[in-house]
């Protein structure tokens, strides 16, 4: 699943599909749709809480690769 998401997340979760949920110009910049959607898929597959999923994204290189984050990128707040 990690390799599949790394290769296909942009095709699976195009920005246009979620445009209504991510209003531009309001508040802080949004976490990219493909990252949020990939985290939700992995979170569900692994049966993790929001906090556990963000921790996995922050520290597990497989999660970072699947979600398109660089090794040095931090995760995001669990309430995002």
N, C-alpha and C positions, 0 to 999 in steps of 0.2 A: 504494500500500500504506500509506503514512503516513496519508493522510486516512481510509482505510478503518479502520485500527486506532484512530485518534483517535475515530471515530464509533461503533465497535462493540466495542471491547475488553472492556467489561463484560459484554456479551451472549455473547461468544465464550469468555471465561474467568471464569465465575462462581466466587465464593469457595467455594461448596458442593462444586464439582467437585474442588477441591484441598485440602479440609479435613484430610484425613489426613496431608498433607505439611507442613502448617503448624500445629503444635500450639500452642495458646494458653497463655500463662502460663509458657513455658519459654524462658529466655535472653532475648536482646535482641528487641525488636519485629521482626517479619518485614517484609520488603519486600512490598508488596501483590502478590497473585497476578497481577493484570492487568498490572502493570509487568513482573514477571519473564517472564511468558509473551510479552508484546509484544516485549521485548528478545530473547528466544530466536527469535521469528519473524524479526525484522529481522536478527539475527546470522546466521541460516541463509541468508536471501536474499542477504546481502552477503558471505558466506563469511569472516566475521571470527572472530578468536580471542576468548576471554572478555575479555581486557584491551582489545582493540580495540573490542569492543562497548560496554564500560563507558565508554571514552573517547568514543565516538560519542554515547552517552547524555548524557555530561557537557557536550559542546561543540557538538553539532549540534541546532539548534532543531527540525528535522524529527523527530528521534528523541524529543526532549522532548515535542512535541505528540502524537505517535503513542502515547507511553507515559503521557500524562496528567501530566507533571511541569511545574511552573512554570519559567519562565526562570531563576530564581535557585536552583532545587533542584539539589543535587549528585547525582551518580550514586551507585552503591554499590560496594563492594569487588568486584573480579573473582572472588573465591572464593565469593561469595554464591550 
